[in-house]
Amino acid sequence: MKKIILYVLLSISMTINAQTWTNYTTTDGLIDGIISSLIQDDSGTFWFADWTNPDAPGIGSFDGTNWEQYDQGDGPTGKTYRAIFQDSNQIYWFGSFSQEAGLDRFDGTTWENFTEADGLSGNSVSWIMEDSAGNIWITATSVNGGLTKYDGTTFTSYSTANGLPSNGTSTISEAANGDLWIGDFNNGVSRFDGTTFTTYTTADGLVANDVYVTFVDSDDNAWFGTFSDAGLSKFDGTTWTTYTTADGMVGNRVRAINQASDGKMYFATNNGVAIFDGANWSSLTMADGLGDNAVRAIIEDADQNLWFGTFAGLSKYNPFLGVFDNLKNSFVVFPNPAQQLLNIQSDTPIELVEIYSMLGTVVRSISNNNINQIDISSIAQGTYWVKVTDADGLTGFKKVLIE
């Protein structure tokens, strides 16, 4: 195991539109390649994988201070990995991209490897998840791919012989009733109730049959991102809805999907991150501070920051302050530093003021027709973001020190 200890320097942070982005690359200790899978474990450590560079370690971790790289021979069986997962027993699972390495399991001390010889449906693993009953599910690609369930003791494989449309499975997610959605690289998406596979294609309303990623949101809507430039599908159990760049998406080729704690949906595309609040689309790109527009992984961390795995490394983003600083030249806050009262002077009436901690927590929120002063006497000393919103929905940000 190669261990790199670095300290996060201010030089790797940049403020774009009053937002603090932190971009990490190999210079900081990140593994080399495309970050295609990303998780935060129960201890707060981040784990990431690369499947593109066979000459470098395929697994790495970052605890906020220390970087570690796990190379073949340090425990991992292979050098290229496409899937990472931590189960409810705090066991790590790593899915190899190669046709030989298969699936690695790591309990924090000991590494163990599983392949087709152990019952795995295929050695090139594309996705790993745990269902509500505690079973681990693995999808695998290629002719010898398919779907595998691990119940803690036994591997059970499913293939075209069991009703899958093909063995080129790409991803898997669980519906509220326990049914599984299994994406297929060429033949649409299948719903599995534990007994029967029901397959949906473009004939049913799916935007394209090459499904790369599936995701079930908090309202039990199933989302399907496609490998081609066709766009995105949502299925609510009855109706199919298609979204593309014509609707406001930043890109049509979707590689990862996640839902943040505020309910917003985030989609990784080749052109940046598309964001959907249920009514409107927005985006994050390199122009905003994203490290690269080709995004392959998205997670929300315990502090509600968004992390994006890209072709150029990792990008960390705090979404709470919004994206645009439209009002930056039309309002001021004073005094700064402040103690008891904070005054606001603006060219347009301010209707909402929100004060955020540096971790993104709202510590004060006031709404009124024309706000020009805020009592901050109950807020602890420290540095905060003050976000204002005017009657037209335009926003602005200022950093304030409260003494």
C-alpha positions in Angstrom: 0.0 0.0 0.0 1.3 3.4 -1.0 0.5 6.0 1.6 0.8 9.8 0.9 0.3 12.3 3.7 -0.5 15.8 2.5 -2.3 18.8 3.9 -5.0 20.5 1.9 -3.6 23.9 1.0 -5.4 27.0 0.1 -3.8 26.8 -3.3 -6.0 24.0 -4.3 -9.2 25.9 -3.5 -10.7 28.5 -5.7 -13.7 30.7 -5.4 -16.0 31.0 -8.4 -19.1 33.1 -8.2 -18.6 33.3 -4.4 -18.5 29.5 -4.2 -15.7 27.6 -2.8 -14.7 24.7 -5.0 -11.9 22.3 -4.0 -10.3 20.3 -6.8 -8.0 17.4 -6.1 -5.7 15.8 -8.6 -2.7 13.4 -8.6 -0.6 16.3 -7.4 -2.5 16.1 -4.1 -2.3 12.3 -3.8 -5.3 11.2 -5.8 -4.9 8.0 -7.9 -4.3 8.5 -11.6 -7.1 8.1 -14.1 -10.8 8.7 -14.4 -12.6 8.7 -11.0 -15.6 6.5 -12.0 -16.8 5.4 -8.6 -16.9 7.3 -5.3 -18.2 6.7 -1.8 -17.9 8.1 1.7 -17.7 5.4 4.3 -19.1 5.3 7.9 -16.0 6.9 9.3 -16.1 9.8 6.9 -13.3 8.6 4.6 -13.7 8.9 0.9 -12.9 5.9 -1.4 -12.5 6.2 -5.2 -11.7 4.0 -8.1 -10.2 4.2 -11.6 -10.8 1.7 -14.4 -8.7 3.3 -17.2 -5.1 3.3 -16.1 -3.6 -0.3 -15.9 -0.2 1.2 -14.9 -1.3 2.8 -11.7 -3.2 1.8 -8.5 -6.9 1.5 -9.2 -8.2 2.2 -5.6 -7.5 5.1 -3.3 -8.9 6.8 -0.2 -8.8 10.2 1.5 -9.7 10.9 5.1 -9.5 14.7 4.8 -5.7 14.8 5.6 -4.1 11.5 4.4 -4.2 10.0 1.0 -3.8 6.3 0.4 -3.3 4.3 -2.8 -4.0 0.5 -3.0 -2.1 -1.2 -5.8 -2.2 -4.7 -7.0 -0.3 -6.7 -4.5 -1.3 -4.5 -1.6 -4.5 -6.4 -1.3 -6.5 -5.7 -4.5 -6.4 -8.4 -7.1 -6.4 -6.1 -10.0 -5.3 -2.6 -11.0 -8.5 -1.2 -12.7 -11.7 -0.9 -10.8 -15.2 0.4 -11.7 -17.3 -0.1 -8.6 -17.0 0.6 -4.9 -19.5 -0.1 -2.1 -19.5 -0.3 1.7 -22.3 -2.6 3.1 -24.2 -2.3 6.4 -21.5 -4.5 8.1 -18.8 -1.9 7.1 -17.4 -4.3 4.6 -15.9 -2.8 1.5 -16.5 -4.3 -2.0 -14.5 -3.4 -5.1 -15.6 -4.5 -8.6 -12.8 -5.0 -11.1 -13.0 -3.8 -14.7 -10.8 -6.6 -16.0 -12.1 -9.9 -17.2 -9.9 -11.8 -14.7 -9.9 -10.0 -11.3 -13.6 -10.2 -10.4 -14.8 -8.9 -7.0 -12.6 -7.9 -4.0 -13.9 -7.8 -0.4 -12.0 -5.9 2.3 -13.0 -5.9 6.0 -10.4 -3.3 7.0 -7.7 -5.9 7.6 -8.1 -8.8 5.2 -8.7 -8.8 1.5 -10.6 -11.7 -0.2 -11.3 -12.2 -3.9 -14.2 -13.8 -5.7 -14.5 -14.8 -9.4 -16.7 -16.8 -11.7 -15.2 -19.9 -10.1 -16.9 -18.9 -6.8 -20.2 -18.3 -8.4 -19.9 -14.7 -9.7 -21.8 -14.3 -12.9 -18.9 -12.4 -14.5 -15.5 -11.0 -13.6 -15.9 -7.6 -15.1 -18.0 -5.9 -12.4 -20.0 -2.8 -13.2 -22.1 -2.1 -10.1 -22.5 -3.3 -6.4 -25.4 -2.6 -4.0 -27.1 -4.0 -0.9 -30.8 -4.5 -0.9 -33.1 -3.9 2.1 -32.8 -7.5 3.1 -29.0 -7.4 3.4 -28.2 -9.2 0.1 -25.3 -7.9 -1.9 -26.1 -7.6 -5.7 -23.4 -7.4 -8.4 -23.9 -6.6 -12.1 -21.2 -7.7 -14.6 -20.7 -7.0 -18.3 -19.6 -9.0 -21.3 -20.8 -12.4 -22.6 -20.0 -13.9 -19.2 -21.8 -11.1 -17.4 -25.2 -11.0 -15.8 -26.5 -10.5 -12.2 -25.3 -12.1 -9.0 -26.8 -12.1 -5.5 -24.6 -12.8 -2.4 -26.6 -13.6 0.8 -23.5 -13.7 3.0 -22.7 -17.4 2.2 -23.8 -18.3 -1.3 -23.5 -16.6 -4.7 -26.6 -17.0 -7.0 -26.3 -16.0 -10.6 -28.9 -14.8 -13.0 -28.5 -14.7 -16.8 -30.6 -14.8 -20.0 -31.6 -18.3 -18.9 -33.5 -16.7 -16.0 -35.1 -14.0 -18.1 -32.5 -11.2 -18.3 -32.6 -9.7 -21.8 -28.8 -10.1 -22.1 -25.8 -10.7 -19.9 -24.5 -7.2 -20.4 -25.9 -5.7 -17.1 -24.7 -2.3 -16.2 -26.3 -1.1 -12.9 -28.9 -2.0 -10.3 -31.1 -0.1 -7.8 -33.9 -1.0 -5.5 -37.5 0.3 -5.6 -39.5 1.0 -2.4 -41.3 -2.4 -2.5 -38.0 -4.3 -2.8 -38.1 -4.8 -6.6 -34.8 -4.4 -8.4 -34.2 -2.2 -11.5 -31.4 -3.7 -13.6 -29.9 -1.7 -16.5 -28.7 -3.3 -19.6 -26.0 -1.9 -22.0 -28.1 -2.8 -25.1 -31.5 -4.1 -24.2 -33.2 -1.6 -21.9 -34.0 -2.0 -18.2 -35.5 -4.9 -16.3 -37.6 -5.0 -13.1 -37.1 -8.0 -11.0 -39.6 -9.0 -8.3 -37.5 -11.9 -7.0 -39.1 -14.3 -9.4 -39.8 -12.7 -12.8 -37.8 -10.2 -14.9 -40.0 -7.6 -16.7 -38.1 -5.7 -19.4 -38.8 -2.2 -20.7 -37.4 -0.8 -23.9 -38.0 2.2 -26.2 -41.2 0.4 -27.3 -42.5 1.1 -23.7 -41.3 4.7 -23.4 -37.6 4.4 -22.5 -35.6 7.0 -24.2 -32.9 4.5 -25.4 -32.1 0.9 -24.8 -28.4 1.4 -23.8 -29.0 2.0 -20.1 -25.8 2.9 -18.2 -27.2 3.9 -14.8 -30.4 3.4 -12.8 -31.5 5.4 -9.7 -34.7 5.3 -7.5 -35.4 8.7 -5.9 -37.2 9.5 -2.6 -40.6 9.5 -4.3 -39.9 6.0 -5.8 -39.5 7.4 -9.3 -37.0 5.3 -11.3 -34.5 7.2 -13.4 -32.5 5.8 -16.3 -29.4 7.4 -17.8 -28.3 6.3 -21.2 -24.9 5.6 -22.7 -25.8 7.3 -26.0 -26.6 10.9 -26.5 -30.4 10.1 -26.1 -31.0 11.7 -22.7 -32.7 10.6 -19.5 -35.9 8.7 -18.7 -38.0 8.9 -15.5 -40.7 6.2 -14.8 -43.2 6.8 -12.0 -44.8 3.4 -12.3 -47.2 4.5 -14.9 -45.8 7.3 -17.1 -42.5 7.6 -18.9 -40.9 11.1 -19.1 -37.9 12.0 -21.3 -35.5 14.8 -20.5 -32.8 16.1 -22.9 -30.8 19.2 -23.6 -34.0 20.6 -25.2 -35.5 20.6 -21.7 -32.5 22.3 -20.1 -30.1 19.4 -19.4 -26.4 20.4 -19.9 -25.7 17.1 -21.7 -27.6 14.0 -22.9 -25.0 11.3 -22.0 -25.7 10.4 -18.4 -23.1 8.4 -16.4 -24.2 8.8 -12.7 -27.3 9.9 -10.8 -27.8 11.0 -7.2 -30.3 12.9 -5.1 -29.1 15.4 -2.5 -30.7 15.8 0.9 -32.6 18.9 -0.3 -34.4 16.7 -2.9 -32.5 18.0 -6.0 -31.4 15.5 -8.6 -27.9 15.5 -9.9 -26.8 13.9 -13.2 -23.3 13.4 -14.3 -22.9 14.0 -18.1 -20.1 14.6 -20.6 -20.8 18.3 -20.5 -21.0 18.9 -16.8 -23.5 18.3 -14.0 -27.2 18.7 -14.7 -29.4 19.7 -11.7 -33.1 19.3 -11.6 -35.3 20.6 -8.8 -38.5 19.0 -10.1 -39.4 22.0 -12.2 -36.2 23.7 -13.5 -32.8 22.7 -14.8 -29.5 24.2 -13.9 -25.9 23.1 -14.3 -22.4 23.1 -13.0 -19.5 23.2 -15.4 -15.8 24.1 -15.6 -17.0 27.8 -15.9 -18.4 27.5 -12.3 -15.3 25.7 -10.9 -15.9 22.0 -11.8 -12.5 20.3 -12.4 -13.6 18.8 -15.7 -16.9 18.6 -17.6 -16.7 14.9 -18.2 -18.2 13.7 -14.9 -18.5 10.0 -13.9 -19.5 9.9 -10.2 -21.6 11.9 -7.8 -22.1 11.6 -4.0 -23.3 13.9 -1.2 -21.1 13.7 1.9 -22.0 13.9 5.6 -21.7 17.7 5.6 -23.9 17.9 2.5 -21.2 18.9 0.1 -21.3 17.4 -3.4 -18.4 15.5 -4.7 -17.9 14.8 -8.4 -15.5 12.2 -9.9 -14.2 13.5 -13.3 -11.7 12.8 -16.0 -9.4 15.3 -14.2 -9.8 14.2 -10.6 -12.2 15.0 -7.8 -14.2 18.2 -7.3 -15.9 19.2 -4.0 -18.7 21.7 -4.1 -21.0 23.3 -1.4 -24.4 23.7 -3.0 -26.1 25.6 -0.2 -25.2 29.1 -1.3 -26.5 28.5 -4.8 -24.5 28.9 -8.0 -24.9 32.5 -9.2 -23.8 35.7 -7.5 -26.1 38.0 -9.6 -26.3 40.7 -7.0 -22.6 41.0 -6.0 -22.3 44.5 -7.2 -25.6 45.8 -6.1 -25.6 45.2 -2.4 -23.4 45.5 0.7 -23.5 44.2 4.2 -22.0 46.2 7.1 -20.3 46.4 9.6 -17.9 43.6 8.8 -16.8 42.3 11.3 -20.2 42.5 13.0 -21.4 41.9 16.5 -25.1 42.6 17.3 -26.7 43.8 14.1 -25.9 43.4 10.4 -27.1 46.0 8.0 -28.0 45.4 4.3 -28.0 48.1 1.7 -29.2 47.0 -1.7 -30.3 48.5 -5.1 -33.3 46.1 -5.1 -35.5 45.1 -2.2 -34.2 42.0 -0.4 -37.0 39.5 0.5 -34.9 36.6 1.9 -31.7 36.6 4.0 -30.0 33.3 4.9 -26.9 33.0 7.0 -24.8 29.8 6.5 -22.0 28.3 8.4 -18.9 27.3 6.5 -20.2 23.7 6.5 -23.4 24.8 4.8 -25.7 24.8 7.8 -28.4 27.5 7.9 -28.1 29.3 11.2 -30.5 32.1 10.5 -33.2 32.7 7.9 -35.4 35.8 7.6 -38.0 36.6 4.9 -39.8 39.9 4.6 -40.7 42.5 1.9 -37.7 44.7 2.4 -35.0 43.5 4.7 -32.3 46.0 5.7 -31.2 44.9 9.1 -30.7 41.5 10.9 -30.2 40.7 14.6 -27.2 38.4 14.8 -26.7 38.5 18.5 -27.6 34.9 19.0 -25.2 33.6 16.4 -21.8 32.2 17.6 -18.6 33.9 16.7 -17.1 32.8 13.4 -17.1 33.2 9.7 -20.4 32.9 7.8 -21.8 33.3 4.3 -24.7 35.8 4.0 -27.0 34.9 1.1 -29.6 37.4 -0.1 -32.5 36.9 -2.5 -34.4 39.8 -4.1 -38.0 39.8 -5.4 -36.9 38.5 -8.9 -35.2 35.5 -7.3 -31.7 36.9 -8.0 -29.1 36.0 -5.4 -25.9 37.5 -3.9 -23.3 36.4 -1.3 -21.0 38.1 1.1 -18.7 36.6 3.6 -19.0 38.1 7.1 -17.1 37.7 10.3 -19.2 37.7 13.5 -17.4 38.6 16.7 
